[in-house]
Amino acid sequence: MPMSKDPYRPRPFALLAFGLLATLGATTAIAAAFFDTYALCAVGLFVLGGSALGAYRTAQAADVRTDHVVLQRLRQAPVLDADALATDLDLRPAAVRLSLHRLSRNGDLPASNGSSARR
């Protein structure tokens, strides 16, 4: 399978697959509960929970990749603000601000970045 052009973008096909799997699990659980087949209901709920966890981990991995790219760019040009970073990296400004917040909370921001990136 070819790698996406931008490695820090979320994987839309994985998220779509997990969403469809969650829908299938929820539908199965509801139908099984309606027909009093609780073992099948448990299987449907298990599928629903597993697919929700998979979607969460996929989104979390995208956040980690975004944080890594933002941190690399800040190490090259630490005076860039969030809007300039978003433009440079072809990301949404909100994604960059969230990344800056996560990096700041973890203490991973370069020392010279201070308040200019949090605008």
Residue pairs with C-beta under 8 A, 6 or more apart in sequence:
4 11
6 90
7 65
8 62
8 65
8 66
8 68
8 69
8 89
8 91
9 62
9 65
10 58
10 59
10 62
11 58
11 61
11 62
14 54
14 55
14 58
15 55
15 58
15 59
18 51
18 52
18 54
18 55
18 58
19 51
19 55
21 47
21 50
21 51
21 54
22 47
22 48
22 51
22 52
22 55
24 44
24 47
25 44
25 45
25 46
25 47
25 48
25 49
25 50
25 51
26 44
26 48
27 44
28 40
28 41
28 43
28 44
28 47
29 41
29 42
29 43
29 44
29 45
29 48
30 44
31 44
32 38
32 39
32 40
32 41
32 43
32 44
33 41
63 98
63 99
63 102
66 91
66 95
66 96
66 99
67 99
67 102
67 103
67 108
69 89
70 85
70 89
70 96
70 99
70 100
70 103
71 103
71 108
71 109
71 110
73 80
73 85
73 88
73 89
74 80
74 85
74 109
74 110
74 113
74 117
75 110
78 110
78 112
78 113
78 117
79 112
79 113
79 116
80 88
80 116
80 117
81 116
81 117
81 119
82 93
82 96
82 97
82 100
82 117
82 118
82 119
83 93
83 96
83 119
85 91
85 96
85 100
85 117
86 92
86 93
86 95
86 96
89 96
97 118
100 109
100 117
100 118
103 109
104 118
109 117
